[in-house]
Amino acid sequence: AAQTPVVSQNLVTDDVWVVEGEMATISCRVKDSDDSVIQLLNPNRQTIYFRDMRPLKDARFQLVNFSENELRVSLSNVSLSDEGRYVCQLYTDPPQEAYADVTVLVPPGNPIIEARDEVLREGNETEMTCTAMGSKPAATIKWMKGDKELPGKPKVELAYDKMYTVTSRLAFTVSKEDDGVPVACIVDHPAVKDFQAQKYLEVQYKPEVKIVVEFPQGLTREGENLELTCQAKGKPQPQKVNWVKVDDEFPSHAVITGGDLYIENLNKSYNGTYRCVATNTVGEAYEDYVLYVYGSKLL
């Protein structure tokens, strides 16, 4: 990728960014040619090309274009040691020089996510780390939980000669809504696109309890039957579901089958609060149903 033209009198070149192992192209251009000789030097000021001849014994350099207005040279299989300031020279009097800085980018290794906890409970805090190894320049790491960005704490270490390893630490508290949600670590670096790793959260939570009136549809009147169903879901699924009558004895002929409560032939002595309690390893929860028995319909 070429950017930012560098202008020096009659001579123009561009800085070059190139990914390690790929090809760089360096172009020395003359605006108004007066048949002066163009040459390209490497950062050690050795001549790579003098006009269309290559004195340097490195076959990775190849001539792409040579004319009175341009000397364009490609360098294949670029390595870190090729980085530096290349010199375009025009043999005028006095000689003119323009400089092309070649920057070599090294992509990071695949991002690696590590999670402290495999299984979490709602309300607890967890920690994750994501590492992007050995890149140049240092990568940046962004965290997403579902479609929400979370702030991580990055640590940048110089691995060796200009190469960086970045580790980001993320701490957050989970809720039951986070169960099954992916947490993604997204690595941003000029040499790679859309580089990420993800882990799905597993969150256990206490039951959610709901009482459904199966019968009657209208008012609860004397002589009618009452049927309630207690629905409880949690993670793990509730081991037991219990019916109790708050501050009172249960009617003797009430029938309980699993989560179902059935009372025949209602009368006012059954009035009160019926509670369904569900329990799992995380905790317990309940919902109340208040029974009020009305008089029977007058004929």
C-alpha positions as CSV (number, residue, x, y, z in Angstrom):
1,A,0.0,0.0,0.0
2,A,1.5,3.4,-1.0
3,Q,0.6,6.6,0.8
4,T,1.9,10.2,1.4
5,P,3.9,11.3,-1.6
6,V,7.3,12.7,-0.6
7,V,8.3,15.6,-2.8
8,S,11.9,16.8,-3.2
9,Q,12.5,19.3,-6.0
10,N,12.0,17.4,-9.2
11,L,11.9,13.9,-7.6
12,V,8.9,12.1,-6.0
13,T,8.5,8.8,-4.2
14,D,6.0,7.3,-1.7
15,D,6.3,5.6,1.7
16,V,5.4,1.9,1.6
17,W,3.6,-0.4,4.1
18,V,3.9,-4.1,3.4
19,V,3.0,-7.3,5.2
20,E,5.9,-9.6,5.9
21,G,6.3,-12.2,3.2
22,E,4.4,-10.1,0.6
23,M,5.7,-7.8,-2.1
24,A,6.7,-4.1,-1.8
25,T,6.9,-1.7,-4.8
26,I,9.1,1.4,-4.6
27,S,8.6,4.0,-7.2
28,C,11.1,6.9,-8.0
29,R,9.4,9.4,-10.3
30,V,10.8,12.5,-12.1
31,K,8.4,15.3,-12.8
32,D,10.2,17.0,-15.6
33,S,12.8,14.7,-17.1
34,D,16.1,16.1,-18.3
35,D,17.6,12.7,-19.1
36,S,19.4,12.6,-15.8
37,V,20.2,9.2,-14.4
38,I,17.8,7.8,-11.7
39,Q,19.1,5.2,-9.2
40,L,17.6,3.5,-6.1
41,L,19.7,2.8,-3.0
42,N,18.9,0.6,0.0
43,P,19.0,1.8,3.6
44,N,22.7,0.9,3.7
45,R,23.1,3.2,0.7
46,Q,24.1,0.3,-1.6
47,T,22.8,0.7,-5.2
48,I,19.9,-1.6,-6.0
49,Y,19.2,-0.2,-9.5
50,F,21.3,2.2,-11.6
51,R,19.0,3.0,-14.4
52,D,17.7,-0.5,-15.5
53,M,20.7,-2.4,-14.2
54,R,20.9,-4.2,-10.9
55,P,24.4,-4.2,-9.3
56,L,23.0,-5.7,-6.1
57,K,23.0,-9.6,-6.0
58,D,19.5,-9.9,-4.5
59,A,17.2,-11.4,-7.0
60,R,14.1,-10.5,-4.9
61,F,14.5,-7.0,-6.4
62,Q,13.0,-6.9,-9.9
63,L,12.5,-4.0,-12.4
64,V,8.8,-3.3,-12.9
65,N,9.1,-0.1,-15.0
66,F,12.0,1.9,-16.3
67,S,11.5,5.1,-18.4
68,E,12.9,8.6,-18.4
69,N,10.2,9.5,-15.9
70,E,10.2,6.5,-13.5
71,L,12.2,3.8,-12.0
72,R,9.8,1.3,-10.3
73,V,11.2,-1.7,-8.5
74,S,9.5,-4.6,-6.7
75,L,10.8,-6.4,-3.7
76,S,9.3,-9.9,-3.1
77,N,9.1,-12.0,0.0
78,V,9.7,-9.0,2.3
79,S,11.3,-9.6,5.7
80,L,11.7,-7.4,8.7
81,S,15.4,-6.8,7.8
82,D,14.2,-5.0,4.6
83,E,12.7,-2.3,6.7
84,G,14.2,1.2,6.5
85,R,14.7,4.3,4.4
86,Y,15.3,3.7,0.7
87,V,16.8,6.5,-1.4
88,C,15.8,7.7,-4.8
89,Q,18.6,9.7,-6.4
90,L,18.6,11.9,-9.5
91,Y,22.1,12.7,-11.0
92,T,21.5,16.4,-11.5
93,D,23.9,19.1,-10.4
94,P,23.6,19.1,-7.5
95,P,22.2,15.6,-7.1
96,Q,18.6,15.3,-5.8
97,E,17.4,12.7,-3.3
98,A,13.9,11.6,-2.1
99,Y,13.2,9.1,0.6
100,A,10.8,6.2,0.7
101,D,10.3,4.7,4.2
102,V,9.5,1.0,3.9
103,T,7.5,-0.3,7.0
104,V,7.0,-4.1,7.4
105,L,3.9,-5.2,9.1
106,V,3.7,-8.6,10.9
107,P,0.2,-10.0,11.6
108,P,-0.5,-11.4,15.0
109,G,-1.1,-15.1,15.6
110,N,-4.7,-16.3,16.0
111,P,-6.3,-14.7,19.1
112,I,-6.5,-17.0,22.1
113,I,-9.3,-16.6,24.7
114,E,-9.0,-18.1,28.1
115,A,-11.8,-18.0,30.7
116,R,-11.4,-18.4,34.4
117,D,-14.8,-20.1,34.9
118,E,-16.5,-22.7,32.7
119,V,-19.8,-22.4,34.5
120,L,-21.0,-19.2,36.3
121,R,-23.8,-18.3,38.6
122,E,-25.9,-15.2,38.1
123,G,-24.5,-12.2,40.0
124,N,-21.0,-13.5,40.0
125,E,-18.0,-11.9,38.4
126,T,-15.9,-13.6,35.9
127,E,-12.6,-12.9,34.1
128,M,-11.3,-13.6,30.6
129,T,-8.1,-12.9,28.9
130,C,-7.4,-12.6,25.1
131,T,-3.9,-12.8,23.7
132,A,-2.6,-11.7,20.3
133,M,0.9,-12.9,19.9
134,G,3.9,-11.5,18.0
135,S,2.7,-8.6,15.8
136,K,4.2,-5.5,14.5
137,P,3.0,-2.9,15.3
138,A,1.1,-3.9,18.5
139,A,-2.4,-5.1,17.9
140,T,-5.4,-3.6,19.7
141,I,-8.1,-5.8,21.3
142,K,-11.8,-5.1,21.6
143,W,-14.3,-7.1,23.6
144,M,-17.9,-7.7,22.7
145,K,-20.6,-9.5,24.8
146,G,-23.4,-10.2,22.3
147,D,-23.7,-6.8,20.6
148,K,-22.4,-4.7,23.5
149,E,-18.8,-3.6,23.8
150,L,-17.0,-4.1,27.1
151,P,-13.9,-2.4,28.4
152,G,-10.8,-4.6,28.7
153,K,-7.4,-3.8,30.3
154,P,-4.6,-4.2,27.7
155,K,-1.0,-5.0,28.4
156,V,1.6,-4.6,25.7
157,E,4.9,-6.5,25.8
158,L,7.8,-6.2,23.5
159,A,8.4,-9.8,22.5
160,Y,11.6,-9.3,20.5
161,D,12.9,-6.9,17.9
162,K,9.9,-4.6,17.2
163,M,7.4,-7.5,17.7
164,Y,4.7,-7.1,20.3
165,T,2.4,-9.4,22.2
166,V,-0.8,-7.9,23.5
167,T,-3.0,-9.4,26.3
168,S,-6.3,-7.9,27.3
169,R,-8.1,-8.8,30.6
170,L,-11.8,-8.5,30.9
171,A,-13.8,-8.7,34.2
172,F,-17.6,-8.4,34.3
173,T,-20.6,-9.6,36.3
174,V,-23.0,-12.0,34.7
175,S,-26.8,-12.1,34.8
176,K,-29.2,-14.9,33.8
177,E,-29.7,-13.1,30.4
178,D,-26.0,-13.8,29.6
179,D,-26.6,-17.6,29.5
180,G,-25.7,-18.7,26.0
181,V,-24.4,-15.3,24.9
182,P,-21.0,-15.2,23.0
183,V,-18.1,-13.1,24.3
184,A,-15.8,-12.2,21.4
185,C,-12.3,-10.9,21.4
186,I,-11.7,-8.8,18.2
187,V,-8.1,-8.1,17.2
188,D,-7.5,-5.0,15.1
189,H,-4.2,-4.7,13.2
190,P,-3.3,-3.2,9.8
191,A,-2.1,-6.5,8.5
192,V,-5.3,-8.5,9.2
193,K,-9.1,-8.2,8.7
194,D,-11.9,-9.5,11.0
195,F,-9.7,-11.5,13.3
196,Q,-11.5,-12.9,16.3
197,A,-12.2,-15.7,18.8
198,Q,-15.2,-16.3,20.9
199,K,-16.5,-18.2,23.9
200,Y,-20.2,-18.8,24.9
201,L,-21.2,-18.1,28.5
202,E,-22.8,-20.7,30.6
203,V,-24.7,-19.0,33.5
204,Q,-26.8,-20.9,36.1
205,Y,-29.6,-19.0,37.7
206,K,-32.3,-19.6,40.2
207,P,-35.8,-20.5,39.1
208,E,-38.4,-18.2,37.6
209,V,-41.8,-19.2,38.9
210,K,-45.2,-18.5,37.3
211,I,-48.6,-19.7,38.5
212,V,-51.2,-20.3,35.7
213,V,-54.9,-20.6,36.5
214,E,-56.2,-23.5,34.4
215,F,-59.7,-23.4,35.9
216,P,-62.1,-21.5,36.4
217,Q,-61.8,-18.9,33.7
218,G,-63.8,-16.3,35.6
219,L,-64.5,-15.7,39.3
220,T,-63.8,-18.5,41.9
221,R,-67.2,-19.2,43.4
222,E,-68.5,-21.6,46.0
223,G,-68.9,-25.2,44.7
224,E,-66.6,-24.6,41.8
225,N,-63.3,-26.5,41.3
226,L,-59.9,-24.8,41.2
227,E,-56.9,-25.9,39.2
228,L,-53.5,-24.1,39.3
229,T,-50.3,-25.1,37.5
230,C,-47.0,-23.9,38.7
231,Q,-44.4,-23.4,35.9
232,A,-40.8,-23.1,37.0
233,K,-37.7,-22.8,34.9
234,G,-34.1,-22.3,35.9
235,K,-30.6,-23.5,35.1
236,P,-30.2,-26.2,36.2
237,Q,-33.9,-27.1,35.9
238,P,-35.6,-27.0,39.4
239,Q,-35.3,-30.3,41.2
240,K,-38.5,-29.7,43.2
241,V,-41.6,-27.7,43.1
242,N,-43.6,-27.3,46.3
243,W,-47.1,-25.9,47.1
244,V,-47.7,-24.4,50.6
245,K,-50.5,-22.3,52.1
246,V,-49.0,-19.2,53.7
247,D,-49.7,-18.9,57.5
248,D,-52.3,-21.8,57.3
249,E,-52.9,-25.5,56.9
250,F,-53.4,-26.9,53.5
251,P,-57.0,-28.0,52.8
252,S,-57.1,-31.7,53.5
253,H,-58.7,-32.8,50.2
254,A,-56.4,-30.6,48.0
255,V,-54.6,-32.8,45.4
256,I,-51.1,-32.0,44.4
257,T,-49.5,-33.7,41.4
258,G,-46.1,-32.3,40.6
259,G,-46.6,-28.7,39.9
260,D,-50.5,-29.0,39.7
261,L,-52.8,-28.0,42.6
262,Y,-56.4,-29.2,42.4
263,I,-59.2,-28.3,44.9
264,E,-62.7,-29.5,44.4
265,N,-65.9,-27.9,45.7
266,L,-64.6,-24.6,46.9
267,N,-65.9,-22.9,50.0
268,K,-64.8,-19.7,51.9
269,S,-62.7,-21.7,54.4
270,Y,-60.2,-22.2,51.6
271,N,-59.5,-18.5,51.2
272,G,-55.8,-17.5,51.6
273,T,-52.5,-17.3,49.8
274,Y,-51.2,-20.4,48.0
275,R,-47.5,-20.3,47.3
276,C,-45.5,-22.3,44.8
277,V,-41.8,-22.6,45.7
278,A,-39.2,-23.9,43.2
279,T,-35.6,-24.8,44.2
280,N,-32.5,-25.6,42.3
281,T,-28.7,-25.6,43.2
282,V,-28.5,-21.8,42.8
283,G,-31.4,-20.9,45.1
284,E,-35.2,-20.8,45.4
285,A,-38.0,-18.5,44.2
286,Y,-41.7,-18.5,44.6
287,E,-45.0,-16.9,43.3
288,D,-48.2,-16.4,45.3
289,Y,-51.8,-16.9,44.2
290,V,-54.5,-15.3,46.5
291,L,-57.7,-17.3,46.5
292,Y,-60.9,-15.5,47.4
293,V,-64.1,-17.6,47.1
294,Y,-67.2,-15.7,46.0
295,G,-70.8,-16.7,46.8
296,S,-72.4,-19.1,44.3
297,K,-74.4,-17.6,41.4
298,L,-78.0,-17.0,42.3
299,L,-80.4,-18.8,40.0
